[in-house]
């Protein structure tokens, strides 16, 4: 009787595999800005698994936010604001409507990123606090 060995397509993952994947997800999402869908494709992992990893990272980041991560967030926001200022300066110089649309699209992207990152941290922080309160009950 022959045993057929199939390639693994998903969980359950060992703790070592989970830790390695989560570190990769952190780097790809937070440091390189890739979406969960793109990360899932890159790592050949189910998108729901990647979404769960990202959610866990946001919760972890929000727990530490009052100290170290607050300064990281402020630095990132400052970089985005500087980018926004440069784009606004370029927009004022623009004479071609086509170029204005391109710059406005970039500005929209910067503003969306600022809003998205801020709201994720705020809402995840609230969820962490809510979870802690429920555990205390």
N, C-alpha and C positions, 0 to 999 in steps of 0.2 A: 504494500500500500504506500503510494507516494504522497508526500505532503506538499501542497502547493503553497509557495511563499508569495504573498502579494505585497506590492509596495505600499507604504503607509500614506494615506491621503488625509489624515486628520487625527485628532486626539484619540485616546487619551495620551497626553505627553508626560514624559518623566519630569521631575522637578528641575533637573539640569536643562532639559530642552526648553521648558517654560521660561526659565530664567534667561537663557540665551536669546530666545525669541523676544521676550519683553525688553531686553536691552537694545536689540535691533530696532524694535518698534519705537522705543524712546528716541533713538538717534534719528531714524528716518522721519518720524512725525514732528518732533519738537525742534530738532536741530536742522533738518533739511526741508521741512514743510510739506512732506508728501501726505496725500490723503490716505484714509484707511483702505480704500479700494486699490490704490496703487501699491501700497505696502503688501496687501494680500496677494496681489499678482506677483510682486517681486519675491516674496518669501514662499509663495505657493502654499498659502495657509488660508483657511476659510475667513471671509471678511468679518463674520460675527466674532471670531476669535480675536482678530485684530482690534475691532471696535471695543471689545471687553478689555483688552490690554490698554488701549488708549484711555478708556474710562478710569481704569485703576490708576494709571499714571496721573491723570488730572486730580483724582482724589488724593493721591500721595503728595502731589505738588501743593495742593491747596491746604493740606495739613501743615506743611512746612512754610507756608506763605508768609506768616508774620515776620520771619527773619530773612533767611538767605534768598528765597525765591521772590520775595517782594522786590529786592534790588534787581534781580534778573528781569522781572516783569517791567520794572521802571526803565531799565536800560533798553529793552526791546521796544517799549513804547516811545522812548526818546529817539531811537533810530528811525522808527516809522514816522514820527513827527518831523524829523529832519528831512526824510525822503519826501514827505508831503510838502514841506516848504519849498524844496528844490523844484518839485513838479509844478507847484503854483507859480513860481518864478518863471519857469519855462512856458507855462500856459499864457502868462502875460506877454511874453515876447512873440508868441506864435501869431502868424498872419494867415496861415493856410488852415481852412476849416478841417481838412483831413487830419492834420497834425494835432489840432485842438481836441478832436474826438479821441485820438490815441492817448493823449495826456490825460484827458478826463477819465478814460477807462482805467488807466493806471492809478489815478487818484481814487477812484471808486474801489479798486482792489486794495489799496493801502488802508482806506477807511474801513472797509469790510473786515480786513485782517485785525485791525485794532479793536473793533467792536466785538468780533468773534472771540478773540483771545481773552478779552476782559470778561465777557459774559460767561465763557466756559469756566473760568476760575471762580467767578462770583457764585454761579449756580452750583458748581461742584463743592465749593466751600460750604454753601448752605446745606447741600445734601449730606455732607460729612457730619456737620453739626447736628442735623436732624437724626441721622443714624446713631450718633453718640447718645442723644437724648432718649431715643427709643430703647437703646441697650440698657440705659440706667433704670428704666421702668421695670 
